[in-house]
Amino acid sequence: MYKRLKEIKVPTLMLGAKYDTMDPKYMEWMASQAQNGRSITTNGSHLSQFDDPETFFPAVIRFIKDVDDGEFN
């Protein structure tokens, strides 16, 4: 399944958290496998939008703006 990550062409944001069940380093690796991937790691847990909104929301907004501005090819 993870071998197919390289097939993802659209901008892709992998959101992870320090205290979530998936290792943040693995999330970073997954983002590196997508053609236009980006990884954000918050200091929260499974609900990082509530645990760490200071990191979560600016990162999501930056990603959306970058996509809208054509920062991803």
Contact map, one row per residue, 1 for C-alpha under 8 A:
1111100000000000000000000000000000000000000000000000000000000000000000000
1111100000000000000000000000010000000000000000000000000000000000000000000
1111110000000000000000000000000000000000000000000000000000000000000000000
1111111100000000000000000000000000000000000000000000000000000000000000000
1111111100000000000000000000010011000000000000000000000000000000000000000
0011111110000000000000000000000011100000000000000000000000000000000000000
0001111110000000000000000000000001100000000000000000000000000000000000000
0001111111010000000000000000000001110000000000000000000000000000000000000
0000011111100000000000000000000001110000000000000000000000000000000000000
0000000111110000000000000000000000110000000000000000000000000000000000000
0000000011111000000000000000000000111100000000000000000000000000001000010
0000000101111100000000000000001001011100000000000000000000000000000000000
0000000000111110000000000000001000001111000000000000000000000010000000000
0000000000011111000000000011011000001111000000000000000000000000000000000
0000000000001111100000000010000000000011110000000000000000000000000000000
0000000000000111110101110010000000000011110000000000000000000000000000000
0000000000000011111100010000000000000001111111010000000000000000000000000
0000000000000001111100110000000000000000111110000000000000000000000000000
0000000000000000111110000000000000000000001111000000000000000000000000000
0000000000000001111111100000000000000000000111000000000000000000000000000
0000000000000000001111100000000000000000000001000000000000000000000000000
0000000000000001000111110110000000000000000000000000000000000000000000000
0000000000000001010111111110000000000000000000000000000000000000000000000
0000000000000001110001111111000000000000100000000000000000000000000000000
0000000000000000000000111111100000000000000000000000000000000000000000000
0000000000000000000001111111110000000000000000000000000000000000000000000
0000000000000111000001111111111000000010000000000000000000000000000000000
0000000000000100000000011111111100000111000000000000000000000000000000000
0000000000000000000000001111111110000000000000000000000000000000000000000
0100100000000100000000000111111111001000000000000000000000000000000000000
0000000000011100000000000011111111011110000000000000000000000000000000000
0000000000000000000000000001111111111100000000000000000000000000000000000
0000110000000000000000000000111111101000000000000000000000000000000000000
0000111110010000000000000000011111111000000000000000000000000000000000000
0000011111100000000000000000000111111000000000000000000000000000000000000
0000000111110000000000000000001101111100000000000000000000000000000000011
0000000000111100000000000000011111111110000000000000000000000000000000000
0000000000111100000000000001001100011111000000000000000000000000000000000
0000000000001111000000000011001000001111100000000000000000000000000000000
0000000000001111100000000001000000000111110000000000000100100000000000000
0000000000000011110000010000000000000011111000000000000000000000000000000
0000000000000011110000000000000000000001111110010001001100000000000000000
0000000000000000111000000000000000000000111110010011001000000000000000000
0000000000000000111100000000000000000000011111111111000000000000000000000
0000000000000000111100000000000000000000011111110010000000000000000000000
0000000000000000101110000000000000000000000111110000000000000000000000000
0000000000000000000000000000000000000000000111111110000000000000000000000
0000000000000000100000000000000000000000011111111111100100000000000000000
0000000000000000000000000000000000000000000100111111100110000000000000000
0000000000000000000000000000000000000000000100111111100000000000000000000
0000000000000000000000000000000000000000001110111111100000000000000000000
0000000000000000000000000000000000000000011100011111111100000000000000000
0000000000000000000000000000000000000000000000011111111110000000000000000
0000000000000000000000000000000000000000000000000001111111000000000000000
0000000000000000000000000000000000000000011000000001111111100000000000000
0000000000000000000000000000000000000001010000011001111111110000000000000
0000000000000000000000000000000000000000000000001000111111111000000000000
0000000000000000000000000000000000000000000000000000011111111100000000000
0000000000000000000000000000000000000001000000000000001111111110000000000
0000000000000000000000000000000000000000000000000000000111111111000000000
0000000000000000000000000000000000000000000000000000000011111111100000000
0000000000000000000000000000000000000000000000000000000001111111110000000
0000000000001000000000000000000000000000000000000000000000111111111000000
0000000000000000000000000000000000000000000000000000000000011111111100000
0000000000000000000000000000000000000000000000000000000000001111111110000
0000000000000000000000000000000000000000000000000000000000000111111111110
0000000000100000000000000000000000000000000000000000000000000011111111110
0000000000000000000000000000000000000000000000000000000000000001111111100
0000000000000000000000000000000000000000000000000000000000000000111111100
0000000000000000000000000000000000000000000000000000000000000000011111111
0000000000000000000000000000000000000000000000000000000000000000011111111
0000000000100000000000000000000000010000000000000000000000000000011001111
0000000000000000000000000000000000010000000000000000000000000000000001111
